[in-house]
């Protein structure tokens, strides 16, 4: 990802982008550029200049790429900070709009036919500037407030050429055509809400909107799947979604149409219905399935139509069939399960309701204590609080959260709570005290890391979300280890760590891979001194993480596990012969 001050593509990123461009062949490549950390968002003039220069230079290097997404989900605090100013007025829509303006000018000057895509908003957000957690903007509020700022500048040029928006469902089983009464949500079935926000924001300005020649691209749409038992060995960690779909469970007939609040049977059905719906919605020009291939870590995304090893899921055929229907103009919009999508008249001024919404903005929202939702008819409000480590040793930070009902001391047991940090997600189920505890598959990096927690809600309770900052530091120990791990995916290794110099050397060979250490970047030892985590950079620029167990005194196998660029390499971890790891804590 991009980093503040960076104006040129790094060598490692260039290798990956070269591979993508060459592998794409005649396919259209769309580039999205953003930073790994929300606090690195370009909120001032200098940041905007370096970011947009970086994008321009990348596009100059790759003339095959003509579509670029400016940032990612800037309405969420996970990707852009700050969301609000200290007085509660909106900050991110204004700053992001300024970024769009600078990039549009710079990129169109370099290449007049470039397609600048924004705002790439998340489908959900919370319009409460003084909340103690999950500080964000709903997509509607974000777009309207960005429009107000645009009008105030008097700018006579556009901000974007294509509207980009993400339309993930709240739950994988939610029907694509479902319309959400909650104004905070703008999913696939809420196309009218998206149009209303754009209309109110930009009507009568130089920025054209859908219906005036600007298309809508759904940049991310994904339906999480459960893992088939015969594929489970390909994945690490635990599944986070309590409502993950089978990839195929027989599908369902097109008629009679199921209710919009019914549960879909499988990913196959969801993909067919979602692509057909998007094809029939006015002004929608592109649909991006998220992802094509599953990520191996179950704390991330398994919404692809390919398993982690690249083999096809049983839902792949639905993706291919629906895509062919669209490309060949064979989608019959009159037969959609949710009915024919509505139209929208952009030739008239926005309604008074739309004007009021555009005029209030997120800064005028009523403050609340944060982390919870109010009760409404039929459902109870919920509250969630982070209760885990706020400081800890690399590899041994415990994440936990407590979930309860709003306005009472009731604890909610048996519910799934999601933890998200460094772009990874992990889930755990609450115990009788309402507490869910988890550890990330791979450790949090040293430094201060934002951790987001969320409860997605259920039939009886509203969703809730929160956040905390966790500080991770290294704790060093002397290590001497060597041996060979068991199994077909095993390998031989040698490891030495010097705690005084805080340096170390790791050599690994196995499974067609060789690794040698350039530098160690983190180390953490458990309180009992029997296990440790370390991280570093290899001589070829690869990033690795390793886990060790010294079990020689407990009559168990010693353990060495290795991940390279987030992919598991030494799978079983157990050493042949049982012994080979020695960890000595520093005094």
C-alpha positions as CSV (number, residue, x, y, z in Angstrom):
1,X,0.0,0.0,0.0
2,X,0.8,3.7,-0.2
3,X,2.7,5.4,2.6
4,X,2.9,9.1,3.5
5,X,5.7,10.8,1.5
6,X,5.8,8.0,-1.1
7,X,5.7,9.1,-4.8
8,X,7.1,6.1,-6.5
9,X,6.1,2.4,-6.6
10,X,8.3,0.2,-4.4
11,X,10.1,-2.7,-6.0
12,X,8.1,-5.4,-4.2
13,X,4.8,-3.8,-5.1
14,X,6.0,-3.5,-8.7
15,X,6.6,-7.2,-8.9
16,X,3.1,-8.0,-7.7
17,X,1.5,-5.4,-10.1
18,X,3.6,-6.7,-13.0
19,X,2.3,-10.2,-12.3
20,X,-1.3,-8.9,-12.2
21,X,-1.1,-6.8,-15.4
22,X,0.6,-9.6,-17.4
23,X,-1.7,-12.2,-16.1
24,X,-4.8,-10.1,-16.9
25,X,-4.1,-10.3,-20.6
26,X,-6.9,-8.6,-22.4
27,X,-8.9,-8.1,-19.2
28,X,-9.4,-4.6,-17.8
29,X,-7.3,-3.9,-14.7
30,X,-8.7,-1.6,-12.0
31,X,-6.2,-0.2,-9.5
32,X,-7.2,0.8,-5.9
33,X,-4.6,2.8,-3.9
34,X,-4.7,3.3,-0.2
35,X,-2.6,3.0,3.0
36,X,-2.4,0.1,5.4
37,X,-3.2,2.5,8.4
38,X,-6.1,4.9,8.7
39,X,-4.0,7.5,10.4
40,X,-1.9,7.7,7.2
41,X,-4.8,9.1,5.2
42,X,-3.7,12.2,3.3
43,X,-5.7,14.9,5.1
44,X,-3.6,17.9,4.3
45,X,-2.3,19.5,1.2
46,X,1.2,17.9,1.3
47,X,-0.3,14.5,1.8
48,X,-2.7,14.9,-1.1
49,X,0.1,16.0,-3.3
50,X,2.3,13.0,-2.6
51,X,-0.5,10.6,-2.8
52,X,-1.9,11.9,-6.1
53,X,1.7,12.1,-7.5
54,X,2.2,8.5,-6.6
55,X,-1.0,7.4,-8.4
56,X,0.0,9.4,-11.4
57,X,3.5,7.8,-11.5
58,X,2.0,4.3,-11.2
59,X,-0.4,4.9,-14.1
60,X,2.5,6.3,-16.2
61,X,4.4,3.1,-15.6
62,X,1.4,1.0,-16.6
63,X,-0.4,2.5,-19.6
64,X,-2.6,-0.6,-19.6
65,X,-4.4,0.6,-16.5
66,X,-6.9,3.3,-17.0
67,X,-9.2,2.9,-14.0
68,X,-8.2,4.0,-10.6
69,X,-10.1,3.9,-7.3
70,X,-9.1,6.7,-4.9
71,X,-8.7,5.2,-1.5
72,X,-11.0,2.6,0.2
73,X,-14.0,3.1,2.4
74,X,-13.1,6.6,3.6
75,X,-16.4,6.7,5.6
76,X,-15.0,4.2,8.1
77,X,-12.5,5.0,10.9
78,X,-10.8,1.7,10.0
79,X,-9.5,3.3,6.7
80,X,-9.6,7.0,7.3
81,X,-8.9,9.1,10.4
82,X,-10.1,11.4,11.7
83,X,-13.8,11.0,10.8
84,X,-14.9,14.1,12.7
85,X,-13.4,17.3,14.1
86,X,-13.3,18.0,17.8
87,X,-16.5,20.1,17.6
88,X,-18.4,17.1,16.0
89,X,-18.4,18.5,12.5
90,X,-17.6,16.1,9.7
91,X,-13.9,15.9,8.7
92,X,-13.4,12.9,6.5
93,X,-16.0,13.8,3.7
94,X,-14.4,17.2,3.4
95,X,-10.8,15.9,3.4
96,X,-11.6,13.1,1.1
97,X,-13.4,15.4,-1.3
98,X,-10.3,17.6,-1.4
99,X,-8.2,14.5,-2.2
100,X,-10.5,13.5,-5.1
101,X,-10.3,17.1,-6.5
102,X,-6.5,17.1,-6.5
103,X,-6.2,13.6,-8.0
104,X,-8.8,14.3,-10.7
105,X,-6.9,17.4,-11.8
106,X,-3.4,15.8,-11.7
107,X,-4.5,12.5,-13.4
108,X,-6.6,14.2,-16.1
109,X,-3.7,16.5,-16.9
110,X,-1.5,13.5,-17.4
111,X,-4.0,11.4,-19.2
112,X,-7.3,13.1,-20.2
113,X,-9.2,9.8,-20.7
114,X,-8.4,8.4,-17.2
115,X,-11.4,7.0,-15.2
116,X,-11.2,8.4,-11.6
117,X,-13.5,6.3,-9.3
118,X,-14.8,7.4,-5.9
119,X,-15.9,7.6,-3.2
120,X,-15.6,3.7,-2.7
121,X,-17.8,3.9,0.4
122,X,-18.6,1.1,2.7
123,X,-22.2,0.0,2.7
124,X,-22.7,0.9,6.4
125,X,-21.6,3.5,9.0
126,X,-22.7,5.3,12.1
127,X,-23.4,9.0,12.1
128,X,-22.4,9.7,15.7
129,X,-19.4,12.0,16.1
130,X,-19.2,11.7,19.9
131,X,-19.5,8.0,20.1
132,X,-16.8,6.2,22.0
133,X,-16.4,3.5,19.4
134,X,-17.1,2.7,15.7
135,X,-16.8,6.3,14.7
136,X,-17.9,6.5,11.1
137,X,-20.3,8.0,8.5
138,X,-23.1,6.2,6.8
139,X,-22.5,6.2,3.1
140,X,-25.5,8.5,2.5
141,X,-24.3,11.1,5.0
142,X,-20.7,10.9,3.7
143,X,-21.8,11.5,0.1
144,X,-24.1,14.4,1.0
145,X,-21.6,16.1,3.2
146,X,-18.9,15.7,0.6
147,X,-21.3,17.4,-1.8
148,X,-21.8,20.3,0.6
149,X,-18.1,20.8,0.8
150,X,-17.7,20.6,-3.0
151,X,-20.4,23.3,-3.4
152,X,-18.6,25.5,-0.9
153,X,-15.4,25.5,-2.8
154,X,-17.0,26.8,-6.0
155,X,-15.0,24.2,-8.0
156,X,-16.0,24.1,-11.7
157,X,-14.5,20.7,-12.4
158,X,-15.7,17.2,-11.3
159,X,-14.4,15.1,-8.5
160,X,-14.9,11.7,-10.1
161,X,-15.8,10.0,-13.4
162,X,-17.4,6.9,-11.9
163,X,-19.3,6.3,-8.7
164,X,-17.7,3.5,-6.7
165,X,-19.6,1.8,-3.9
166,X,-19.3,-1.4,-1.9
167,X,-22.5,-3.4,-1.4
168,X,-21.7,-6.4,0.9
169,X,-24.7,-7.7,2.7
170,X,-25.1,-7.5,6.5
171,X,-25.2,-11.3,6.6
172,X,-24.2,-13.7,3.8
173,X,-27.7,-15.1,3.8
174,X,-29.4,-11.7,3.2
175,X,-31.2,-11.5,-0.1
176,X,-29.5,-9.1,-2.6
177,X,-32.8,-7.2,-3.3
178,X,-33.5,-6.6,0.4
179,X,-34.3,-3.0,1.1
180,X,-33.1,-1.7,4.5
181,X,-35.3,0.8,6.4
182,X,-32.2,1.8,8.5
183,X,-30.8,4.9,6.7
184,X,-27.3,3.9,7.8
185,X,-27.2,1.0,5.3
186,X,-26.8,1.2,1.6
187,X,-26.6,-2.3,0.2
188,X,-27.4,-3.8,-3.2
189,X,-31.1,-3.5,-2.7
190,X,-30.8,0.1,-1.5
191,X,-30.0,1.6,-5.0
192,X,-32.6,4.3,-4.5
193,X,-30.8,5.5,-1.3
194,X,-27.5,5.7,-3.2
195,X,-29.1,7.7,-6.0
196,X,-30.9,10.0,-3.5
197,X,-27.6,10.8,-1.8
198,X,-25.8,11.5,-5.0
199,X,-28.7,13.6,-6.3
200,X,-28.9,15.8,-3.2
201,X,-25.1,16.1,-3.1
202,X,-24.3,17.2,-6.6
203,X,-27.5,18.2,-8.5
204,X,-26.9,21.5,-10.3
205,X,-23.1,21.4,-9.9
206,X,-20.4,20.6,-12.5
207,X,-20.2,17.1,-11.0
208,X,-22.4,14.9,-13.1
209,X,-24.2,12.0,-11.5
210,X,-25.7,8.6,-12.7
211,X,-28.4,9.5,-15.2
212,X,-26.2,12.2,-16.6
213,X,-23.5,10.0,-18.1
214,X,-21.7,8.8,-14.9
215,X,-21.9,5.1,-14.2
216,X,-22.1,3.2,-10.9
217,X,-19.6,0.5,-10.2
218,X,-20.2,-2.0,-7.3
219,X,-16.5,-2.4,-6.3
220,X,-17.1,-5.1,-3.7
221,X,-19.9,-7.7,-3.4
222,X,-19.2,-10.9,-1.5
223,X,-21.0,-13.8,0.1
224,X,-19.0,-15.7,2.7
225,X,-19.0,-19.4,2.4
226,X,-18.4,-22.3,4.8
227,X,-15.4,-24.6,4.1
228,X,-16.0,-28.1,2.8
229,X,-14.5,-30.7,5.1
230,X,-12.2,-32.0,2.4
231,X,-10.8,-28.5,1.9
232,X,-10.4,-27.6,5.6
233,X,-6.6,-28.4,5.6
234,X,-6.1,-25.5,3.2
235,X,-7.2,-22.9,5.7
236,X,-5.9,-21.7,9.1
237,X,-7.7,-20.2,12.1
238,X,-11.4,-20.3,12.8
239,X,-14.4,-19.2,10.7
240,X,-15.7,-15.8,11.8
241,X,-19.1,-15.8,10.2
242,X,-21.9,-17.5,12.0
243,X,-24.1,-17.4,8.9
244,X,-21.6,-18.5,6.2
245,X,-23.3,-20.2,3.3
246,X,-22.5,-23.5,1.6
247,X,-21.1,-22.9,-1.8
248,X,-23.9,-25.0,-3.3
249,X,-26.8,-26.7,-1.6
250,X,-29.1,-27.3,-4.5
251,X,-30.0,-23.7,-5.3
252,X,-33.6,-22.7,-5.6
253,X,-36.1,-22.1,-8.4
254,X,-36.7,-18.6,-9.8
255,X,-40.4,-18.9,-9.0
256,X,-42.2,-18.4,-6.7
257,X,-40.1,-15.5,-5.5
258,X,-39.0,-15.9,-1.9
259,X,-39.6,-13.1,0.6
260,X,-36.9,-10.4,0.8
261,X,-36.3,-11.2,4.5
262,X,-35.9,-15.0,3.9
263,X,-32.5,-16.7,4.1
264,X,-30.7,-17.7,0.9
265,X,-29.8,-21.3,0.6
266,X,-26.3,-21.0,-0.8
267,X,-23.6,-18.8,-2.5
268,X,-24.7,-20.2,-5.9
269,X,-28.1,-18.6,-5.5
270,X,-26.8,-15.4,-4.1
271,X,-24.4,-14.8,-7.0
272,X,-27.0,-15.5,-9.6
273,X,-29.5,-13.1,-7.9
274,X,-27.0,-10.4,-7.2
275,X,-25.4,-10.2,-10.6
276,X,-28.8,-10.2,-12.4
277,X,-30.1,-7.5,-10.1
278,X,-27.1,-5.3,-10.6
279,X,-27.4,-5.8,-14.4
280,X,-31.0,-4.5,-14.2
281,X,-30.4,-1.5,-12.0
282,X,-30.2,1.8,-14.0
283,X,-26.7,3.2,-14.5
284,X,-24.9,0.3,-13.0
285,X,-21.9,-0.5,-15.2
286,X,-19.8,-3.0,-13.3
287,X,-20.0,-5.6,-10.6
288,X,-16.9,-6.9,-8.8
289,X,-17.2,-10.2,-7.0
290,X,-15.2,-10.1,-3.8
291,X,-13.2,-12.3,-4.0
292,X,-12.3,-14.5,-6.9
293,X,-10.2,-16.9,-4.7
294,X,-10.5,-17.5,-1.0
295,X,-7.9,-16.2,1.4
296,X,-6.4,-19.0,3.5
297,X,-6.8,-17.3,6.9
298,X,-10.4,-17.9,8.1
299,X,-10.2,-14.6,9.9
300,X,-10.3,-12.9,6.5
301,X,-12.5,-13.6,3.5
302,X,-13.8,-16.9,2.0
303,X,-16.2,-15.3,-0.4
304,X,-14.5,-16.4,-3.6
305,X,-15.7,-18.8,-6.2
306,X,-12.4,-20.6,-6.0
307,X,-11.1,-22.5,-2.9
308,X,-7.8,-21.4,-1.4
309,X,-5.9,-23.9,-3.7
310,X,-7.5,-22.4,-6.8
311,X,-9.9,-25.2,-7.5
312,X,-13.5,-24.3,-8.4
313,X,-16.3,-24.2,-5.8
314,X,-19.6,-25.6,-6.9
315,X,-20.8,-21.9,-7.1
316,X,-18.3,-21.1,-9.9
317,X,-20.8,-22.2,-12.5
318,X,-23.3,-19.7,-11.2
319,X,-20.7,-16.9,-11.5
320,X,-19.8,-17.9,-15.1
321,X,-23.4,-18.3,-16.1
322,X,-24.6,-15.0,-14.7
323,X,-21.7,-13.2,-16.2
324,X,-22.4,-14.7,-19.6
325,X,-26.1,-13.7,-19.3
326,X,-25.1,-10.1,-18.7
327,X,-22.5,-9.9,-21.4
328,X,-24.9,-11.4,-23.9
329,X,-27.8,-9.3,-22.9
330,X,-29.9,-12.2,-21.8
331,X,-31.0,-11.1,-18.3
332,X,-34.8,-10.8,-18.1
333,X,-35.4,-8.0,-15.6
334,X,-39.1,-8.7,-15.5
335,X,-38.3,-12.1,-13.9
336,X,-36.1,-10.9,-11.1
337,X,-37.1,-12.4,-7.7
338,X,-37.3,-8.9,-6.2
339,X,-39.2,-7.4,-9.1
340,X,-38.1,-4.8,-11.7
341,X,-35.8,-2.3,-10.1
342,X,-37.2,1.2,-9.7
343,X,-36.1,4.2,-11.8
344,X,-35.0,7.6,-10.6
345,X,-35.5,11.1,-12.1
346,X,-32.4,13.2,-11.9
347,X,-33.7,16.0,-14.0
348,X,-35.6,17.6,-11.1
349,X,-34.2,19.3,-8.0
350,X,-33.9,17.0,-4.9
351,X,-36.9,16.8,-2.7
352,X,-37.2,18.8,0.4
353,X,-36.4,15.7,2.4
354,X,-33.3,15.2,0.4
355,X,-32.3,18.9,0.8
356,X,-32.8,18.7,4.6
357,X,-30.6,15.6,4.7
358,X,-27.9,17.2,2.7
359,X,-28.1,20.3,4.8
360,X,-27.8,18.7,8.2
361,X,-24.7,16.5,7.6
362,X,-23.2,14.1,10.0
363,X,-22.0,16.9,12.3
364,X,-25.5,17.6,13.5
365,X,-26.2,14.1,14.6
366,X,-27.3,13.6,18.2
367,X,-24.3,12.5,20.4
368,X,-24.5,9.1,22.2
369,X,-22.4,7.1,24.5
370,X,-21.2,4.8,21.8
371,X,-20.8,1.1,21.3
372,X,-24.5,0.3,21.3
373,X,-27.8,0.6,19.5
374,X,-31.2,1.7,20.9
375,X,-34.1,-0.6,21.2
376,X,-36.9,-0.5,18.6
377,X,-40.1,-2.4,18.2
378,X,-39.4,-6.1,18.0
379,X,-35.7,-5.9,18.8
380,X,-33.6,-5.1,21.8
381,X,-30.7,-2.7,21.7
382,X,-27.2,-4.0,22.4
383,X,-23.9,-2.6,23.8
384,X,-20.4,-4.0,23.4
385,X,-17.2,-3.1,25.2
386,X,-13.6,-4.1,24.6
387,X,-12.2,-6.0,27.7
388,X,-9.0,-7.5,26.3
389,X,-5.4,-6.5,26.5
390,X,-4.6,-2.9,25.8
391,X,-0.8,-3.6,26.0
392,X,1.1,-6.8,25.7
393,X,4.0,-8.8,24.3
394,X,4.2,-9.7,20.6
395,X,2.3,-12.9,19.9
396,X,0.6,-13.1,23.3
397,X,-2.1,-10.4,23.2
398,X,-5.5,-11.6,24.1
399,X,-8.5,-9.9,22.5
400,X,-11.9,-10.0,24.3
401,X,-15.2,-8.1,24.4
402,X,-18.3,-8.2,26.5
403,X,-21.7,-8.1,24.9
404,X,-24.9,-7.1,26.7
405,X,-28.4,-5.7,26.2
406,X,-28.8,-1.9,26.3
407,X,-30.4,-0.5,29.4
408,X,-30.0,-3.6,31.6
409,X,-27.3,-5.8,33.1
410,X,-28.3,-8.7,30.9
411,X,-25.3,-10.5,29.3
412,X,-25.8,-12.1,25.8
413,X,-24.3,-15.6,25.6
414,X,-23.9,-17.7,22.5
415,X,-23.5,-14.8,20.1
416,X,-20.7,-14.3,17.6
417,X,-18.4,-11.3,18.1
418,X,-16.0,-10.2,15.4
419,X,-12.6,-8.7,16.0
420,X,-10.8,-6.9,13.2
421,X,-7.2,-5.6,13.2
422,X,-4.6,-5.1,10.4
423,X,-7.2,-6.0,7.9
424,X,-7.8,-9.4,9.5
425,X,-11.0,-10.7,11.0
426,X,-11.5,-13.3,13.8
427,X,-14.7,-14.3,15.6
428,X,-15.5,-15.9,18.9
429,X,-18.7,-16.9,20.7
430,X,-19.7,-15.2,23.9
431,X,-19.8,-17.3,27.1
432,X,-22.4,-17.1,29.8
433,X,-20.9,-13.8,31.1
434,X,-21.3,-12.3,27.6
435,X,-17.5,-12.4,27.0
436,X,-15.9,-13.5,23.7
437,X,-12.1,-14.1,23.7
438,X,-9.8,-14.7,20.7
439,X,-6.3,-14.5,19.4
440,X,-5.4,-13.5,15.9
441,X,-4.0,-16.3,13.7
442,X,-0.9,-14.2,13.2
443,X,0.2,-11.7,15.9
444,X,-0.6,-8.0,16.0
445,X,2.5,-6.1,14.8
446,X,4.5,-4.1,17.4
447,X,3.2,-0.5,18.0
448,X,-0.3,0.8,18.5
449,X,-3.0,-1.0,16.6
450,X,-6.7,-0.1,16.4
451,X,-8.9,-3.1,17.1
452,X,-12.6,-3.0,16.0
453,X,-15.2,-5.2,17.6
454,X,-18.7,-5.9,16.3
455,X,-21.8,-7.9,16.9
456,X,-23.8,-8.3,13.7
457,X,-27.1,-8.6,15.4
458,X,-29.7,-11.3,15.2
459,X,-33.4,-11.8,15.1
460,X,-33.8,-10.4,18.6
461,X,-31.0,-7.9,18.9
462,X,-29.6,-4.9,17.0
463,X,-26.0,-4.8,15.9
464,X,-23.4,-3.1,18.0
465,X,-19.7,-2.1,17.5
466,X,-16.8,-0.7,19.4
467,X,-13.0,-0.1,19.1
468,X,-9.9,0.1,21.2
469,X,-6.2,0.8,20.7
470,X,-3.8,-2.1,21.6
471,X,0.0,-1.5,22.1
472,X,2.3,-4.4,21.3
473,X,5.9,-4.6,22.2
474,X,8.8,-7.1,21.8
475,X,10.1,-9.2,24.7
476,X,13.4,-11.0,23.8
477,X,14.8,-14.4,24.8
478,X,17.7,-16.5,23.7
479,X,16.8,-19.3,21.2
480,X,18.6,-22.1,19.6
481,X,16.5,-24.4,17.5
482,X,17.0,-26.8,14.6
483,X,15.3,-29.8,13.1
484,X,12.8,-30.9,10.6
485,X,9.0,-30.6,10.8
486,X,6.8,-33.6,10.2
487,X,4.6,-34.2,7.2
488,X,4.6,-33.6,3.4
489,X,4.7,-29.9,3.9
490,X,7.5,-30.0,6.4
491,X,11.0,-28.6,6.1
492,X,14.4,-28.3,7.8
493,X,15.3,-25.1,9.8
494,X,18.0,-23.5,11.9
495,X,17.3,-20.6,14.2
496,X,19.4,-18.6,16.6
497,X,18.2,-15.5,18.5
498,X,20.5,-13.2,20.5
499,X,18.4,-11.2,23.0
500,X,21.2,-8.8,23.9
501,X,21.7,-7.6,20.4
502,X,18.1,-8.2,19.5
503,X,19.2,-10.0,16.3
504,X,18.7,-13.4,14.9
505,X,19.2,-15.8,12.0
506,X,16.7,-18.1,10.5
507,X,17.3,-20.6,7.7
508,X,14.5,-22.7,6.3
509,X,14.3,-25.1,3.4
510,X,11.3,-27.2,2.4
511,X,8.3,-27.5,0.1
512,X,10.3,-25.9,-2.8
513,X,11.0,-22.8,-0.7
514,X,14.2,-21.3,0.8
515,X,14.2,-18.6,3.4
516,X,17.1,-16.7,5.0
517,X,16.8,-13.8,7.4
518,X,17.7,-10.3,6.6
519,X,16.5,-8.9,9.9
520,X,14.2,-9.7,12.8
521,X,11.5,-7.1,13.4
522,X,9.7,-8.5,16.4
523,X,10.0,-11.1,19.1
524,X,7.8,-12.2,22.0
525,X,8.1,-14.9,24.6
526,X,5.3,-16.4,26.7
527,X,5.3,-15.8,30.5
528,X,6.2,-19.4,31.1
529,X,9.1,-19.2,28.7
530,X,8.0,-22.3,26.7
531,X,6.8,-20.6,23.6
532,X,7.7,-17.6,21.4
533,X,6.7,-15.7,18.3
534,X,9.1,-13.9,16.0
535,X,8.8,-11.9,12.8
536,X,11.2,-10.6,10.2
537,X,12.2,-9.9,6.6
538,X,13.9,-12.3,4.4
539,X,16.8,-11.6,2.0
540,X,14.3,-11.5,-0.9
541,X,12.0,-9.0,0.8
542,X,9.5,-11.6,1.9
543,X,7.9,-11.1,5.4
544,X,7.8,-14.1,7.7
545,X,6.3,-15.0,11.0
546,X,7.4,-18.1,13.1
547,X,6.0,-19.8,16.2
548,X,8.1,-22.0,18.6
549,X,7.3,-24.3,21.4
550,X,9.9,-25.8,23.8
551,X,8.2,-28.8,25.2
552,X,11.2,-30.9,26.1
553,X,10.2,-31.0,29.8
554,X,6.6,-31.9,29.2
555,X,7.2,-35.1,27.1
556,X,5.6,-33.5,24.0
557,X,6.9,-32.7,20.6
558,X,8.7,-29.4,20.2
559,X,7.0,-27.1,17.6
560,X,8.2,-24.8,14.8
561,X,5.6,-23.2,12.5
562,X,6.3,-20.8,9.7
563,X,4.3,-18.3,7.6
564,X,5.8,-16.5,4.7
565,X,3.8,-13.5,3.3
566,X,0.9,-14.6,5.4
567,X,0.8,-18.1,3.9
568,X,1.6,-21.2,6.0
569,X,4.7,-23.0,5.0
570,X,5.6,-25.5,7.8
571,X,2.2,-26.9,8.3
572,X,2.1,-29.5,11.1
573,X,4.8,-27.8,13.1
574,X,5.8,-30.9,15.1
575,X,9.5,-31.8,15.0
576,X,10.8,-35.2,13.9
577,X,12.4,-36.7,16.9
578,X,10.3,-34.5,19.2
579,X,13.1,-32.3,20.5
580,X,15.0,-29.4,18.9
581,X,13.9,-26.0,20.4
582,X,15.6,-24.3,23.4
583,X,14.2,-21.0,24.7
584,X,16.0,-19.2,27.5
585,X,14.3,-16.1,28.9
586,X,16.5,-13.0,29.4
587,X,17.2,-11.9,33.0
